[in-house]
Structures are given as structure tokens and as C-alpha cells.
Amino acid sequence: MGREADAQIVAQMGLHPDEALQLYVSELGQRMAAASERPGLPWTFRVIDDPMVNAFALPGGFIYVTRGILAHLTSEAELVGVLGHEIGHVTARHSVSQLSRQQLLGGLVGVGMVFVPELRPFGDAAALGLQLMSLKYGRDDERQADDLGFRYMTSAGYNPIELIDVFAMLEALGGGADAGGVPSWLASHPDPGERQQRIQAQLDAASLDPATLRVEENGYLRRLDGMVFGENPREGYFEGTTLHHPDLAFRVDFPAGWQTQNGKQTVQGVSAQNDAAMILELAEATSADAALQDFFAGSVQRVSSNRESVNGLPARRAEFSVETQQGVIRGMVVFVEYGGLVYSIMGFSPSTTWQRYSASVNTALGSFRRETDPAVLSVQPDRIDLVNLSNAISLDDFVARFPSTIPSGQVALINQIRAEGTLSAQRLAKRVIGG
């Protein structure tokens, strides 16, 4: 289960491109996992290229942290604590229990389910990614993972007091959906105040001196310098219902009023009534003609097709229908050749509602065009920038002297201080620049 899901997670969500950071996280995780109750598992640790503040585990020893959570941590000890907690979920077999109950590998989720491989609007990878990012454990499981993580990180010589700041940071984020937000699993975790008391009690019981345990602040922070913060607009971003993709230099309009989501492999739109969908992705073909032929090679029935030009680009357009267990699906697909790639843009709905959407889908499919706006083509992501502080400084003064492109409240969060707090001397502080 873990190996199959891992391949899908990597394909759907993408790995952070910094190989040195991947190796660093893996080495820390492997060291603790080797001293756990299940050292023989093929442990795998990955940094997911996602701005959400999150960490999760799959059965079999697959552990994931997002670049979003790394951006909000301030020391190696905090990272070790997060990894130890997730290792605890695996060694206690919490994740396999969750996956078995949810049967994540058994079907599709999401709006507009279509059980036809040729359409796959919300395929297994997307479904699994959405589910795993929001796995919920009971509070007893979370306490057990906390206890195991405490043991793993202290055995490795790290100060568990650092986890108290992590809990406070997660509580402050509070489940928002923005770049700094955390998923709803926070609600299933014990109260941060309770966790702080339990950590202190465990420290006292173990007779550990925090002064002798590792923290490693600056060494950890230097690994974050220049890392993308939040969404990366180079990989595509929405302005209303218009998708701009600077790296691939195209834009396309989704129907007005639809909800949209930009993913690593697919861009998805869903109607307000959840009864129609539009999917943009790359076709596995060398030409629009070949892509169209592949599309109709299975159970999808051709209603009509023609060769045309979409805003000056060679294309093939077709209407189709397909029988599913839930009824007949009607839709339209356009394959466009551009920049040495073939793009597939497809809209569909149940046949009973297709007439309502066919005109808007037709317009949307014909909106694919070259991106020529210099402001779009030159857009850059926000990035973390480190400031070496020689003297203590208040947050207000820090933001004034070293401006960020994010609000001061977020600057406080990524540095794990209160809004009215002070950044101590002789430390590295994070700000966000660029964008």
C-alpha cells in the first residue's frame, strides 16, 4: 500500500527540487527510524513541493514533510520532532489502520467522478493526495505518536522543548486555506497546552537536562535560504478563472463561476452545481492527431471531430460520449500543439445537463492561447531571505528595516514569535522577498 501510494503522491504533488534538502531530511529521518521499533522497514523520507504546512505518513515507512512546514520551523530539533511524530504513527500502525478504513486505494474521490480511464478527471493520484494530506487520527493515536516521537528525538540527542513552539505555531495558523494554513487535522490533535505539559512531565521523569540537548537553529535555517515560499506562480496561477502559466507561456479561460484548482499534473475546474468539470493536462502523444486517436482507442465514443486552429495553433477538436455505471457522460475535448507539447483540454458533464454547459465549455476550450503579457511571463515566486541579527529587535522594527512581501503577522509566524515579540540577537531571522 505504501509503495503504490508513494508513487502516486510523488507524481501528483511533486518533490521539492532541492536535492541537498531532500538528503538532509532523509538522513535525519533514517537515523531516528533505525532506532525505532521497526528498523527493518524500507523507510523513505521526502520533502513535498507544497506550500501547505503539513506532514503525514504512509504505512511501510513513507514519511512526508512539505516545504510549507519547513518554512515555518526554526531549528533542526523542531524538524526532528515532526519526523519523530510521523515515525511514531508508522511504528504504531496508525496510518495503515486509517488507509484500510478509508480504502484509499480502492476508488476515486472528488466532484464529477467518472469511472473511465480515458477521462480520469480526478484520478487515483489526485484522490490519494487529497485524502492523505488530510488524514485524521484520534487524539489517543496523536498522544501515542507524541510519546514515541519524544523518545526518538531524545534518544537522538535533541531537545523536545522545541516542539512546544511547533505546537504553538500550528495553533496560531489555525487551519486556514492560504499558503500558511494548516489542514483540518489540527483539530484532532491534543491541545498545545496539554502537549506542552506532557513534554515537560516527560522531561522531568527522564531527568534530562535541556541544556545538554541539541537544537541547531542557524544550521537549519541556512538550508531554507532562497526557498520558495507559498505558491509558485511560475507553475501556473489563476487570475479569476483565467489560468496563466509563465513557464509554459500559455493562458486559458475556465468558465465563469467555476471553482478551479491548479495541480502539478492537471488543472481542474468544477461547475458551481458540481455537475460539470473541465480538465487541462499534457497528452502523452507527439501530435494532436495521435492524441485524438489514442483518446478514442478505448470505450469513449466519437460524436464528431474536426481539425482546426485554436488561436493560430494546430488543434483537433471532438465531441464524445461514454457509458459509465452512473449513466452517459457527454463532453468535448481539444488537443492543441504548442511549444513542442500537446495539451489536452476537456470538458464534460452527465448527458442530462450537457446542453446547459456545452456552449461555455466550447468557449473555454477555444481560449487556449500564447501568453504574451511581459508582467505574467516575468512573474517570480516569493522566497525566504535570511537576515543575520547582531542586536535584538522588535518585530515592528524588523519589518520596517527588512521589509517582506507577506504581512507582519506571517513574518511573526515563520519566526515563531508573537506579533508584539522581539527577535533575539545573534540569530538568523526569516523574511520573505521577491514575488
DRENMISE-736263 format. One line per field, with one value per residue (C-alpha): residue number from 1; x, y, z. Coordinates in steps of 0.2 Angstrom, whole numbers, plus 5000, padded with zeros to 4 digits. Layout:
<rs>
num	[NUM, ...]
x	[X, ...]
y	[Y, ...]
z	[Z, ...]
</rs>
This chain:
<rs>
num	[1, 2, 3, 4, 5, 6, 7, 8, 9, 10, 11, 12, 13, 14, 15, 16, 17, 18, 19, 20, 21, 22, 23, 24, 25, 26, 27, 28, 29, 30, 31, 32, 33, 34, 35, 36, 37, 38, 39, 40, 41, 42, 43, 44, 45, 46, 47, 48, 49, 50, 51, 52, 53, 54, 55, 56, 57, 58, 59, 60, 61, 62, 63, 64, 65, 66, 67, 68, 69, 70, 71, 72, 73, 74, 75, 76, 77, 78, 79, 80, 81, 82, 83, 84, 85, 86, 87, 88, 89, 90, 91, 92, 93, 94, 95, 96, 97, 98, 99, 100, 101, 102, 103, 104, 105, 106, 107, 108, 109, 110, 111, 112, 113, 114, 115, 116, 117, 118, 119, 120, 121, 122, 123, 124, 125, 126, 127, 128, 129, 130, 131, 132, 133, 134, 135, 136, 137, 138, 139, 140, 141, 142, 143, 144, 145, 146, 147, 148, 149, 150, 151, 152, 153, 154, 155, 156, 157, 158, 159, 160, 161, 162, 163, 164, 165, 166, 167, 168, 169, 170, 171, 172, 173, 174, 175, 176, 177, 178, 179, 180, 181, 182, 183, 184, 185, 186, 187, 188, 189, 190, 191, 192, 193, 194, 195, 196, 197, 198, 199, 200, 201, 202, 203, 204, 205, 206, 207, 208, 209, 210, 211, 212, 213, 214, 215, 216, 217, 218, 219, 220, 221, 222, 223, 224, 225, 226, 227, 228, 229, 230, 231, 232, 233, 234, 235, 236, 237, 238, 239, 240, 241, 242, 243, 244, 245, 246, 247, 248, 249, 250, 251, 252, 253, 254, 255, 256, 257, 258, 259, 260, 261, 262, 263, 264, 265, 266, 267, 268, 269, 270, 271, 272, 273, 274, 275, 276, 277, 278, 279, 280, 281, 282, 283, 284, 285, 286, 287, 288, 289, 290, 291, 292, 293, 294, 295, 296, 297, 298, 299, 300, 301, 302, 303, 304, 305, 306, 307, 308, 309, 310, 311, 312, 313, 314, 315, 316, 317, 318, 319, 320, 321, 322, 323, 324, 325, 326, 327, 328, 329, 330, 331, 332, 333, 334, 335, 336, 337, 338, 339, 340, 341, 342, 343, 344, 345, 346, 347, 348, 349, 350, 351, 352, 353, 354, 355, 356, 357, 358, 359, 360, 361, 362, 363, 364, 365, 366, 367, 368, 369, 370, 371, 372, 373, 374, 375, 376, 377, 378, 379, 380, 381, 382, 383, 384, 385, 386, 387, 388, 389, 390, 391, 392, 393, 394, 395, 396, 397, 398, 399, 400, 401, 402, 403, 404, 405, 406, 407, 408, 409, 410, 411, 412, 413, 414, 415, 416, 417, 418, 419, 420, 421, 422, 423, 424, 425, 426, 427, 428, 429, 430, 431, 432, 433, 434, 435]
x	[5000, 5014, 5024, 5009, 5003, 5021, 5022, 5005, 5009, 5026, 5018, 5003, 5011, 5029, 5045, 5054, 5069, 5082, 5092, 5103, 5087, 5080, 5096, 5096, 5079, 5081, 5097, 5089, 5073, 5084, 5094, 5079, 5069, 5084, 5082, 5063, 5054, 5053, 5071, 5068, 5055, 5061, 5060, 5058, 5058, 5053, 5050, 5034, 5034, 5018, 5016, 5003, 5010, 5009, 5017, 5010, 5014, 5010, 5011, 5028, 5038, 5035, 5036, 5032, 5035, 5030, 5041, 5027, 5031, 5049, 5047, 5038, 5051, 5066, 5078, 5084, 5076, 5059, 5061, 5067, 5052, 5040, 5048, 5048, 5030, 5026, 5038, 5028, 5012, 5020, 5028, 5011, 5002, 4990, 4992, 4988, 4973, 4967, 4971, 4962, 4946, 4946, 4950, 4960, 4967, 4951, 4942, 4941, 4936, 4931, 4917, 4912, 4918, 4920, 4925, 4933, 4952, 4952, 4944, 4951, 4946, 4951, 4962, 4969, 4984, 4974, 4962, 4975, 4984, 4969, 4965, 4982, 4985, 4970, 4972, 4964, 4969, 4961, 4968, 4974, 4984, 4991, 4996, 5005, 5014, 5019, 5026, 5035, 5042, 5048, 5058, 5065, 5071, 5078, 5087, 5095, 5100, 5088, 5079, 5060, 5056, 5057, 5041, 5032, 5035, 5029, 5013, 5010, 5014, 5001, 4988, 4991, 4989, 4973, 4968, 4967, 4967, 4980, 4999, 5002, 4987, 4986, 4974, 4960, 4969, 4975, 4958, 4961, 4977, 4978, 4978, 4995, 4994, 4991, 5006, 5017, 5013, 5016, 5033, 5038, 5032, 5042, 5057, 5056, 5053, 5068, 5079, 5085, 5095, 5088, 5105, 5114, 5102, 5104, 5094, 5104, 5095, 5106, 5112, 5094, 5089, 5103, 5096, 5080, 5088, 5081, 5067, 5051, 5038, 5019, 5013, 5025, 5017, 5030, 5020, 5004, 4991, 4973, 4968, 4949, 4945, 4960, 4975, 4992, 5007, 5023, 5035, 5025, 5019, 5001, 4984, 4967, 4950, 4939, 4920, 4914, 4909, 4918, 4929, 4947, 4962, 4980, 4989, 5006, 5000, 4982, 4972, 4954, 4938, 4921, 4904, 4895, 4882, 4896, 4889, 4902, 4921, 4935, 4952, 4968, 4984, 4998, 4993, 5005, 5007, 5018, 5004, 4986, 4981, 4989, 4982, 4964, 4967, 4973, 4958, 4945, 4955, 4945, 4927, 4924, 4913, 4916, 4901, 4910, 4928, 4937, 4954, 4955, 4966, 4965, 4971, 4984, 4989, 4986, 4972, 4960, 4943, 4930, 4913, 4912, 4900, 4904, 4894, 4898, 4890, 4882, 4875, 4880, 4894, 4894, 4909, 4921, 4940, 4953, 4971, 4982, 5000, 5011, 5029, 5033, 5020, 5002, 4989, 4973, 4958, 4942, 4925, 4911, 4895, 4881, 4871, 4856, 4865, 4877, 4866, 4867, 4886, 4891, 4892, 4903, 4914, 4916, 4921, 4933, 4941, 4944, 4953, 4970, 4982, 5000, 5004, 5012, 5010, 5028, 5021, 5015, 5030, 5042, 5032, 5043, 5039, 5041, 5057, 5064, 5078, 5089, 5094, 5109, 5104, 5118, 5106, 5089, 5075, 5056, 5045, 5039, 5056, 5062, 5048, 5052, 5070, 5069, 5053, 5044, 5031, 5020, 5010, 5019, 5008, 5015, 5033, 5030, 5023, 5038, 5050, 5039, 5037, 5022, 5016, 5022, 5038, 5056, 5069, 5084, 5102, 5115, 5102, 5096, 5078, 5067, 5059, 5050, 5055, 5053, 5036]
y	[5000, 5012, 5009, 5011, 5027, 5034, 5033, 5042, 5055, 5060, 5061, 5071, 5083, 5084, 5083, 5099, 5101, 5105, 5088, 5093, 5097, 5081, 5072, 5081, 5077, 5059, 5057, 5064, 5053, 5037, 5040, 5040, 5026, 5015, 5016, 5014, 4998, 4994, 4997, 4984, 4994, 5002, 5019, 5034, 5052, 5065, 5084, 5088, 5104, 5110, 5127, 5119, 5117, 5098, 5082, 5064, 5046, 5031, 5013, 5004, 5019, 5033, 5050, 5066, 5084, 5099, 5114, 5124, 5116, 5118, 5136, 5138, 5128, 5137, 5123, 5105, 5100, 5105, 5096, 5080, 5081, 5082, 5067, 5058, 5060, 5054, 5039, 5035, 5035, 5021, 5011, 5011, 5006, 5021, 5025, 5008, 5007, 5024, 5019, 5002, 5011, 5024, 5011, 5025, 5013, 5007, 5021, 5039, 5054, 5072, 5081, 5074, 5056, 5047, 5028, 5029, 5028, 5039, 5053, 5052, 5069, 5066, 5051, 5039, 5050, 5066, 5057, 5049, 5066, 5075, 5061, 5058, 5077, 5077, 5060, 5062, 5051, 5051, 5060, 5044, 5040, 5058, 5056, 5039, 5047, 5061, 5049, 5039, 5055, 5061, 5045, 5045, 5063, 5062, 5046, 5055, 5069, 5083, 5095, 5091, 5108, 5114, 5105, 5117, 5131, 5120, 5116, 5135, 5139, 5126, 5133, 5151, 5145, 5138, 5128, 5142, 5138, 5151, 5147, 5147, 5137, 5120, 5106, 5102, 5088, 5100, 5099, 5080, 5084, 5087, 5105, 5113, 5117, 5099, 5094, 5106, 5100, 5082, 5086, 5095, 5080, 5068, 5078, 5078, 5060, 5056, 5068, 5076, 5092, 5103, 5112, 5096, 5093, 5099, 5112, 5118, 5134, 5143, 5127, 5123, 5140, 5142, 5127, 5137, 5152, 5156, 5143, 5147, 5152, 5150, 5145, 5146, 5156, 5150, 5134, 5142, 5153, 5159, 5177, 5175, 5160, 5163, 5152, 5160, 5148, 5158, 5144, 5136, 5153, 5150, 5155, 5148, 5153, 5142, 5145, 5160, 5155, 5138, 5133, 5129, 5121, 5121, 5104, 5098, 5087, 5093, 5109, 5106, 5116, 5111, 5120, 5129, 5114, 5101, 5093, 5098, 5098, 5104, 5096, 5103, 5092, 5086, 5072, 5058, 5060, 5068, 5077, 5082, 5069, 5055, 5061, 5061, 5043, 5037, 5046, 5036, 5019, 5014, 5014, 5033, 5035, 5049, 5060, 5072, 5078, 5090, 5098, 5117, 5131, 5137, 5155, 5151, 5134, 5117, 5108, 5093, 5095, 5081, 5079, 5062, 5051, 5037, 5024, 5023, 5014, 5030, 5035, 5043, 5056, 5069, 5081, 5090, 5088, 5099, 5093, 5108, 5108, 5121, 5123, 5105, 5098, 5093, 5099, 5091, 5102, 5093, 5097, 5086, 5083, 5070, 5069, 5076, 5093, 5094, 5106, 5118, 5118, 5114, 5132, 5138, 5123, 5126, 5144, 5139, 5125, 5138, 5150, 5142, 5154, 5160, 5171, 5187, 5199, 5203, 5205, 5187, 5180, 5188, 5184, 5177, 5167, 5174, 5167, 5166, 5178, 5176, 5192, 5190, 5200, 5207, 5215, 5211, 5219, 5221, 5213, 5230, 5237, 5221, 5223, 5241, 5239, 5222, 5223, 5207, 5204, 5195, 5203, 5206, 5193, 5179, 5186, 5183, 5165, 5159, 5166, 5159, 5174, 5184, 5199, 5210, 5200, 5203, 5194, 5190, 5195, 5183, 5174, 5172, 5179, 5175, 5187, 5184, 5194, 5194, 5189]
z	[5000, 5005, 4989, 4977, 4986, 4987, 4968, 4966, 4979, 4970, 4953, 4959, 4972, 4966, 4976, 4981, 4969, 4981, 4982, 4996, 5007, 5002, 5008, 5024, 5029, 5024, 5034, 5049, 5047, 5044, 5059, 5070, 5061, 5063, 5082, 5082, 5085, 5066, 5060, 5046, 5036, 5020, 5027, 5015, 5019, 5006, 5005, 4995, 4985, 4993, 5002, 5015, 5032, 5034, 5037, 5035, 5035, 5024, 5030, 5026, 5032, 5020, 5028, 5020, 5025, 5015, 5011, 5019, 5036, 5034, 5030, 5047, 5058, 5066, 5071, 5067, 5083, 5078, 5061, 5071, 5082, 5067, 5059, 5075, 5077, 5060, 5063, 5078, 5068, 5057, 5071, 5080, 5063, 5064, 5046, 5039, 5050, 5043, 5025, 5027, 5034, 5020, 5007, 4998, 4985, 4980, 4971, 4966, 4976, 4971, 4962, 4945, 4947, 4931, 4931, 4914, 4912, 4897, 4906, 4924, 4929, 4947, 4945, 4959, 4961, 4964, 4975, 4986, 4988, 4994, 5006, 5013, 5016, 5027, 5036, 5053, 5069, 5085, 5100, 5108, 5092, 5092, 5110, 5107, 5092, 5103, 5116, 5103, 5094, 5111, 5114, 5096, 5097, 5114, 5110, 5095, 5107, 5103, 5114, 5114, 5122, 5104, 5100, 5111, 5099, 5084, 5093, 5096, 5078, 5072, 5084, 5078, 5060, 5064, 5049, 5036, 5017, 5012, 5009, 5028, 5033, 5040, 5036, 5047, 5055, 5068, 5076, 5080, 5089, 5108, 5114, 5113, 5131, 5136, 5124, 5132, 5150, 5144, 5136, 5152, 5163, 5152, 5153, 5172, 5173, 5161, 5171, 5155, 5156, 5141, 5141, 5135, 5121, 5103, 5095, 5079, 5074, 5062, 5053, 5049, 5044, 5032, 5022, 5019, 5012, 4995, 4996, 4988, 5000, 4996, 4979, 4965, 4951, 4938, 4939, 4935, 4944, 4942, 4940, 4942, 4931, 4919, 4921, 4917, 4916, 4914, 4912, 4898, 4891, 4889, 4896, 4896, 4902, 4913, 4913, 4924, 4941, 4941, 4955, 4950, 4956, 4949, 4952, 4947, 4933, 4930, 4931, 4936, 4936, 4943, 4940, 4954, 4954, 4954, 4939, 4926, 4925, 4914, 4914, 4907, 4906, 4894, 4882, 4880, 4861, 4849, 4839, 4841, 4828, 4838, 4854, 4847, 4840, 4857, 4866, 4855, 4856, 4872, 4877, 4873, 4858, 4845, 4841, 4829, 4826, 4815, 4813, 4817, 4823, 4841, 4841, 4827, 4835, 4826, 4835, 4834, 4842, 4846, 4854, 4864, 4874, 4886, 4895, 4914, 4928, 4933, 4916, 4900, 4900, 4886, 4883, 4871, 4870, 4861, 4858, 4855, 4848, 4856, 4861, 4857, 4868, 4865, 4878, 4881, 4887, 4891, 4897, 4901, 4912, 4913, 4897, 4906, 4909, 4894, 4884, 4899, 4898, 4880, 4875, 4889, 4888, 4869, 4873, 4886, 4876, 4862, 4874, 4874, 4868, 4869, 4884, 4878, 4894, 4900, 4918, 4918, 4909, 4921, 4937, 4951, 4967, 4985, 4993, 5010, 5014, 5030, 5040, 5052, 5068, 5078, 5091, 5097, 5088, 5089, 5076, 5071, 5069, 5060, 5047, 5045, 5042, 5032, 5023, 5017, 5004, 5017, 5031, 5048, 5056, 5044, 5047, 5066, 5062, 5052, 5065, 5079, 5089, 5094, 5085, 5099, 5102, 5100, 5089, 5099, 5095, 5087, 5077, 5059, 5056, 5041, 5029, 5013, 4997, 4978, 4971]
</rs>
